[in-house]
Amino acid sequence: MALTLDEAAKLSNDMLLQGVVETIIKDSPILQRLPFIEIAGNGLTYNQEKTLPEIDFYDVGDTWAESTPTFEQITTTLKIMGGDADIDNFLKATRSNLQDLEGAVVELKAKALKDKFEETFIYGDSVTNSKQFDGLRLLIDTTTSSDQVIAMGDTGATLTLDKLDELVDAIKGGKPAILLMSRRTRRKINTLVRTANSGMMVTDRDNFGNFIQLWDGIPIGVNDWILDTHTLESGLETVTTGGTCSTIYAIQLGEGALCGLTSPGHLQVEPVGPLETKDASRTRIKWYCSLALFSAVKAAALIGVTD
């Protein structure tokens, strides 16, 4: 069974862990919604659905044609992400009357972990860095032509609401669970909606009281790590630097779509204890995690979005 970080934290009585999880997911639209599957071992091999089998009509006595679905076998391994937070014992003893020093240091470490996950969620590449898991850009593969990659022209163009609808329609089997984009792109959508006087955009609150926007009922999530500097050639992304283009990602979340992978226990906050070489104590935040896209039609990208 797949659980979000928030739901998994409710099953723990570790108050420090619960506080870290709340800090991580409060400002992360993807971690608020992304479910994680606990797996045994250090990796998962799964069959990604590529195409469905064909069905036809036949007359009596016709020869029936055989047709089978196609799959691609993919293996993804858990990666180790985390960091240590050292709290100086002198400062803890002399300044704790003003502020919970340990809590503040661990909170900042948790925010750093959230930022690293969100960046890797988009741009992770296990080929260039074997310590990372593959991110959304690589799982969809915006450098290769497919039905799940929609381009704003050969070298990029200004976003239109029609193209945004085309991106939503590229997700099969229901609407996307979220649209991920940069802040610049969200501002452009707001401008287009105001100009068209469209009622497709509404505002609501999430579970943490944050205001969120919804396009046609789909939450819009801002990822501060999505760059506005991608470069397109012949309608495909070549590099992520040197250009003026950005990307909007549409994804369904769940066990049959895009899902996180994690070891039993999910995120862990581990008190390491006193250090030998300095007067401080250490707390370690660690997470064995990865991503899996179980069906190719559950994720799509609109590339070449210029300002």
LINGIRA-V902971 format. One record per run of one state. SS is the DSSP state (A for helix, B for strand, O for the rest). FROM is the first residue (numbers start at 1). LEN is the number of residues. If there is no record, write none. Layout:
ss = (SS	SS)
from = (FROM	FROM)
len = (LEN	LEN)
This chain:
ss = (O	B	O	A	O	A	O	A	O	B	O	B	O	B	O	B	A	O	A	O	A	O	B	O	B	O	A	O	B	O	A	O	B	O	B	O	B	O	B	O	B	O	B	O	B	O	B	O	B	O	B	O	B	A	B	O)
from = (1	2	4	5	11	15	27	29	34	36	39	43	52	70	78	79	89	96	101	124	136	141	149	152	157	159	161	170	178	182	183	197	201	206	211	216	218	223	230	234	236	240	245	252	253	254	258	263	268	275	280	294	295	296	299	307)
len = (1	2	1	6	4	12	2	5	2	3	4	9	18	8	1	10	7	5	23	12	5	8	3	5	2	2	9	8	4	1	14	4	5	5	5	2	5	7	4	2	4	5	7	1	1	4	5	5	7	5	14	1	1	3	8	1)
